Amino acid sequence: MIKKVAILTNGGDAPGLNAVIRAIVKTAEHNGVECYGFIEGYKGLLENNYIKLDSSTNASGLLHKGGTIIGTSNSTNVFNYKCINENGEVEYKDLSDECVKHIQDAGFDCIFTLGGDGTQKSSRDFSLKGVNCIGVPKTIDNDVAHTDVTFGYNTAVSVATEAIDRLHTTAESHHRILVLEVMGRYAGWIALESAIAGGADAALIPEIPYDINKVVEKINQRRAKGKNFSVIVTSEGAKPIDGDLVIKQKLDDAGLDNIKLGGIGDKLAHDLEELTGMVSRNTVLGYVQRGGTPSAFDRVLSTRYGVKAMELALSGIFNVLVTYRGGEMGYVSLEDVVGNNKVIGAVSGNTKESNIRRITMDNDLIKTARSIGICLGD
Ligand code: F6P
């Protein structure tokens, strides 16, 4: 019988985190289980910093709130933690045993890890040290293996769609090419779905390195029909067939992915202006797409994820990731989700190095986009 559990939220925030927390707390209380929250993800676990969560006080009124009430950090890898030694040199240490001790001392029967691939990799590694872990797949990128939809993704697509709608009016009034750069890391889900929903003319995604001439061709076809404007959506991880990813910053951390993407939108706007002679501008959607209130879909999905996570704990099923497949909640072992992930960037999904979930060419979204004339840059 479990009596005491803790939640941590790790990695970039995503709409729906608070709704998952609320669902776990409510289900826990309903079953006589006490619930706590580590502050700022794995950082709180390392610093032994946690608070009691209670549906009549701090875990109430959360459904519509963005962010996470217990905070998050996306640079804390406790298995390879950046320290400064007495000579002032940088050293990486495995501090995970300290975390395990904190969990044991507090008597937590299970830790719920709300996060993406990096978070779930640490979760799997803690499970190998005997900690009962249950992962919940959070990321706006929708790139977690073995689950159809991660929470936060639907809201990100809705925000990006609204941005495309708004860009359309300026593009049309000024006869411009307007580029929208969206997030998603090495997967093009946000770009492709929002391009379909917003009626964009081209969607450039990491899964299909683009030929700029194909995009120019599409813009010129539209001009020939009297449409003197175009809206292009690009994933931050899109790259030209003859070029590289555009990187904003190399991060000094020892996580799975130490690259901060960004800048492809500017490059596209510049190249398209040169090749078409049309005024071209770029908009980077940035953190707007992962902040703020979750969509109704994400509120329901997050609630289902939270309830299922607690139900698994009550049934004694640990070291798994809660999944949503074919409309049903389920679970898969953490090993299956992140077991092989050695690197995240620049390799395709379902390989030995990384099984992040990317769009495959047989996905119906690809066919749909092509059928309605969205240029995918190939
Ligand atoms: O994984 C979520 C995400 O928002 C990505 O889409 C993006 O590449 C990254 O996080 C940005 O991370 P940061 O918060 O470190 O800027």
Boltz pocket constraint, residues with backbone or C-beta under 6 A from the ligand:
constraints:
  - pocket:
      binder: B
      contacts: [[A, 12], [A, 13], [A, 74], [A, 116], [A, 139], [A, 140], [A, 141], [A, 183], [A, 184], [A, 185], [A, 236], [A, 260], [A, 261], [A, 290]]
      max_distance: 6.0
